[in-house]
Amino acid sequence: RRAVLLFDLHEQVMTITHTKVPKELGGHGLGKILAKAALDFALSNGYFLRIKCAFVKHYIEKYEPQYAQYML
């Protein structure tokens, strides 16, 4: 079993589409770790963000509102 965050890169835009953490791995913050790593990667490489994943959208609103300024 593994946790994943799916995204696409196209013309300086990272589109985050889905985050999946299996139930047996839940409760350890893996989704937050994946979200933070993806967001940091995007910004450090000059990408804007398009968030289609409800989990990551919630993560930004609750924990990392500074990323909102990079969202399309």
N, C-alpha and C positions, 0 to 999 in steps of 0.2 A: 504494500500500500504506500501511496505517496501523495503529498500535497502539491498542488500545481497552481500557477497563475498563468493564464493565457493572454497573449498580447500580439499585436501586429505593429510593425514599424514601416511607415510609408511617408516619404517627403517631410521629414522632420516632425512627424506626429506619431506618438506612441498611443495606440488604442488598446486599452485594457478591457478585455471582453469577459473574462470569467476567472473566478477563484474557487478552487475545490479542495477542501480538507476532509478526509474520511472521518467518520464519527469516532473511530477508535483513536485517532490522533488529535481530536478536538480538545479544546480547553487548555492548550499549551501556548497559545499565541502564534501559531504557525502562519495563520492567515495574515496577521499583522506584520510578521517578519517578511513574508512574501510581498505584501503591498509596499512596505517601506523600501525594500530593496529595489523593486521595480520603479518606484517614484524617484528614488535617488539616482538610479541609472539613467532615467529619462532626462532629468535636469542636468546631470553632470555631462551628458552628451548632447545637450542643446535641443532636446525634443520638447514640443508642446504635448499636452495630454488630452486625450479624449477617453472619458471613462464611461464604459457601458456596463460595468460590473457594479451591482448594487452594494456589495460588500466593500469594495474599494471606495466608492462614493461616500458611504457612511464613515469609513475609516478617515478619509480626508476631512469630512465635516467635524468629526468628534476629536480626532487626535492631531491632525496635521493641516490645519486650515491655511497655512502659508502656501500649500501647493495649489490652492484654488485659483490663484492668479495666473497659472500656466495652463488652465483648462480651456478648451475650445468649446 
